[in-house]
Amino acid sequence: MGVGFSPRLTLLCLGFVSGVRTLNPDDPNVCSHWESYAVTVQESYAHPFDQVYYTRCTDILNWFKCTKHRISYKTAYRRGVRTMYRRRSQCCPGFYETGELCVPLCTEECVHGRCVSPDTCQCEPGWGGLDCSSGCESDFWGPHCTNRCQCRNGAKCNPITGACVCTDGFQGWRCEEHCHHNLYGKDCMQECQCLNGATCHHQSGECLCAPGYTGSFQHLSPPVLLQMKMFLFVSCSCEEPCPPGQHGSMCEQRCSCQNGGTCHHVTGECHCPPGWMVWPRTPPPRCRPSETFSLHQTEEIRATRNSMEHL
């Protein structure tokens, strides 16, 4: 009896296409999935064939040998295709592969910024908008222009740092202060030229004369007038006293001395010519003849004596 073979398969891989993982699996932007692929293999199997063998028999002519047949099996090989599975790494949706990293993809280019997540730009300070192409409005600064400026008195703030750029005549972190005394203009770097106790405008440097001094008057622009609540400034340095016959603030008051008397340009006090004296009994003061003053003085002395005698 021949030995029988049971059918069996033996797989021998002739080729294996493996996926080379270049992406870092620890990258949170890397996703993985299972995929199928085909490989060519050489497989073994039990191939049947007709096996001839001899047995003893009563056939005298063949020397008591008889021929018989039986089905036997032998190992054979053939080519086949096998479906295999493997884990494939790829960039998650919204990301694309560059080297071993998956970086976010923005449909619109981030003009002044960088793409930090799918279709999301992180703008540089001073820029805003979906694609970081719009400069900050005047009252905002910083990344995406989300910070509100704290500047005052018409100052503008730097769209990148938020630092205030003061207008002429102002200083301080928020431009909340006027220039210090005797300084004016841009960055409060210019020195006032005003004399005789005059003060100068912190923005223009124009002088506001002290009482009794003057110069050539001029009107300022309405915004300055509204802010300062003043109407007239002197454009010169206030080195001239009031013209004769005038005194006081802006030299607007007229002297009352009369009769050749002159008044002090600051206080308005009368200075009378010889033979005249200031008569202050009834305001305003005036210059009157000295004898008139003596007569009135004598009458007052007499009245005082009479009143004392009656006591």
Disulfide bonds with the S-S distance in Angstrom:
Cys31-Cys92 1.89
Cys57-Cys66 1.75
Cys91-Cys102 2.07
Cys106-Cys115 2.04
Cys110-Cys121 1.97
Cys123-Cys132 2.04
Cys136-Cys145 2.04
Cys149-Cys157 1.74
Cys151-Cys164 2.02
Cys166-Cys175 1.93
Cys179-Cys188 1.99
Cys192-Cys200 1.68
Cys194-Cys207 2.00
Cys209-Cys238 1.93
Cys242-Cys251 1.95
Cys255-Cys263 1.50
Cys257-Cys270 2.03
Cys272-Cys287 2.03
